[in-house]
Amino acid sequence: MAQEGSLMKAVGFDLVGTLCRPQAREEECVRELCLELGRSGVDVSHEMFVEAYDRVALKYLEIRRTTHREVNNRVWIAETLRTLGLELDEDHEISWRSADAYFRPYVEKMEVPVYVAPTLSELRKWFKLGLVTNFTHASAVRDILQRNNLAQLFDSIAISDEVGWRKPHINIFKKFLDDVSLKPYEAFFVGDDPTYDVVGAKNIGMRAILLQSEETNFAESYYKRLGIHDPKPDVILKSLRDVRNYLSSATST
């Protein structure tokens, strides 16, 4: 594996699509949210809430896409309820409980392959490890990590809800690098999205590994559509096991 004094000293990972795969359906999550609203005494029909929530979600999806600023799910919920006549903000307990309820099926049904923890444990012998993820409700990420015995494997956890910036903005990658006290050229980043993961990592100066899968089968033509000035991954691999083997060979030479 890595030699003492090797240039590459850290590896950052994306979460969803890279280390785990969601299995919950959107309808399940929204249903749990609406049930929690009912338990909290909010008198609004499921249909009315969903219609209003969809409008608010589209607004913030566009803001996040164009500015890379994160807008957490509690903001979406609070604004939706305000449009329906209930005055509360993102810090209200109803906003928090509703967001927790929304993500409950997502967390409980998240599929983490059995080889993920052993692979990270092996890599941790030679590298500092970080998690860099776009997520609108940080506690859901931490629940996923705790439930699957992954939290203790990371030296840094950068979640867009807490950082305030989303990939591909360099600030969320900078949080990871600052936590491990390293320069960008001393770190790899592994992710499954060409824009969020590859462009973001390359823009700050990290080496980028694109992880291909059946769900994210990105071909070279994708990068041609992005344009010649967009950063491309240093390597494209098919599985986390391939990542382990690549890092082993790349750092032992």
Secondary structure, 3 states (H helix, E strand, C coil): CCCCCCCCCEEEECCECCCEECCCCHHHHHHHHHHHHHHCCCCCCHHHHHHHHHHHHHHHHHHHHHHCECCCHHHHHHHHHHHCCCCCCCCCHHHHHHHHHHHHHHHHCCECCCCHHHHHHHHCCCCEEEEEECCCCHHHHHHHHHHCCCHHHCCEEEEHHHHCECCCCHHHHHHHHHHHCCCHHHEEEEECCHHHHHHHHHHHCCEEEEECCCCCCCCHHHHHHHCCCCCCCCEEECCHHHHHHHHHHHHCC
